[in-house]
Amino acid sequence: MAPADDGEKPLDVPFDLTVAVSDETTGAPGYPGVATSPDDGEQVASYSPQKPFLVADGTFAAVASGNPAVGDDADGGWLTGRRGAGLGVAAVSVACLAGGLVRLRARR
């Protein structure tokens, strides 16, 4: 598309947009039991409704990113793997802050 000439002005074009919902489906989305190739020929072997998302060549996953979310530990305690990692990052951050303050207060 070529840029407009200096002599041309923008043109407003009125239009009506109508959207209609023909079927109201509720609940979780459903996925077909099998996936076929684009030409409706060979069935994709590694597909299943439990892993419907194609995340790499021939690799399907249960989540679209391919990386499942970290769940809670089996015992259901407060300290999960995610919270433990967060506390570790916080501890390292505080240690770096303290080290920086010590260096700033040191006489040169």
Protein Blocks (a to p, Z undefined) as FASTA:
>chain_A
ZZddfkbccdddddddddddfbdcedjddddfbdcdfkopaccfkbcfklmccfbghiac
fbfnlpacddddfkopabdfklmmmmmmmmmmmmmmmmmmmmmmpcZZ
